[in-house]
Amino acid sequence: MLYALLPDDPGLTTFFIRFMLAQLAGVMSQAPGGVGVFETAFMLLTPDGDNGQLFAALLAYRFIYYLLPLVLAALTLAVRELFETVPVLRLLVHAGIRWSATLVPQTLAVLTFTAGAVLLLSGATPALASRLLLVTSHLPGPVVGGSHMMGSIVGMFLLFLSRGIQRRLDVAFHLTVVMLALGMLAALLRGGDYEEALILGCVLLLVLPNRRRFSRPRACSRTASRRAGSRPWPWSWRPPPAWPSIPTGTPDSPASSG
């Protein structure tokens, strides 16, 4: 991070040596975090730079690397404690969680359907000539042509999988992740459509963190198999009902004594 903030580029090897020596000086000084010692040592090891800009870069490095995570963690803890201690806010959080359980799958289903439609529309329209020329100059023709077909097939699959995403099926989640990845690859191979690949990548990044929301098994197939298993086949053999037993006389029975 500090390397990107420096006003001048000293070279990666030179920067690494200066940075490690300055860190060593900060550790040996026993100062908390090496505050002051690290900055002084780094500035002494960089004599060919502007001291003002170099000091500003060091201050920005301290703020981004140390203070900013601390501030964000403190704000997160304060907000969490506020929601846990105030009853009204706690109820609002629980209501929002329950509401999101229904809204998130619906939103992801719409995004999945949109991604499939984008793939199908992109496959039906010609690619930009400059991008297509760049792709064909590095890839063979069968690969480019096959990517067109693969993109259309993936788009059609995504249209059907959006229904499974809406129903929160686990198999639909896994297939959607695979299809989105294949769609990104097809978009890049068939014409260098990085905008289309970016759209599919954004949908993929939204789908992946919501894995726990798709916990329903393949209810349709299991219900169908259960129903099919509960009905006997017409040609299946069933044992006949038991014949009624005919009482026979025994020496101790009333029939024999009569």
Stockholm file with secondary structure:
# STOCKHOLM 1.0

chainA/1-258         MLYALLPDDPGLTTFFIRFMLAQLAGVMSQAPGGVGVFETAFMLLTPDGDNGQLFAALLAYRFIYYLLPLVLAALTLAVRELFETVPVLRLLVHAGIRWSATLVPQTLAVLTFTAGAVLLLSGATPALASRLLLVTSHLPGPVVGGSHMMGSIVGMFLLFLSRGIQRRLDVAFHLTVVMLALGMLAALLRGGDYEEALILGCVLLLVLPNRRRFSRPRACSRTASRRAGSRPWPWSWRPPPAWPSIPTGTPDSPASSG
#=GR chainA/1-258 SS CHHHHCSSCCCHHHHHHHHHHHHHHHHHTTCGGGTTHHHHHHHHTCTTSCHHHHHHHHHHHHIIIIIHHHHHHHHHHHHHHHHHHCHHHHHHHHHHHHHHHHHHHHHHHHHHHHHHHHHHHHHHSCCCHHHHHHHHHHSCHHHHHHHHHHHHHHHHHHHHHHHHHHTTBHHHHHHHHHHHHHHHHHHHHHHCCHHHHHHHHHHHHHHGGGGGGCCBCCHHHHHHHHHHHHSCCTTCCCCCCCCCCCCCCCTTSHHHHC
#=GC SS_cons         CHHHHCSSCCCHHHHHHHHHHHHHHHHHTTCGGGTTHHHHHHHHTCTTSCHHHHHHHHHHHHIIIIIHHHHHHHHHHHHHHHHHHCHHHHHHHHHHHHHHHHHHHHHHHHHHHHHHHHHHHHHHSCCCHHHHHHHHHHSCHHHHHHHHHHHHHHHHHHHHHHHHHHTTBHHHHHHHHHHHHHHHHHHHHHHCCHHHHHHHHHHHHHHGGGGGGCCBCCHHHHHHHHHHHHSCCTTCCCCCCCCCCCCCCCTTSHHHHC
//
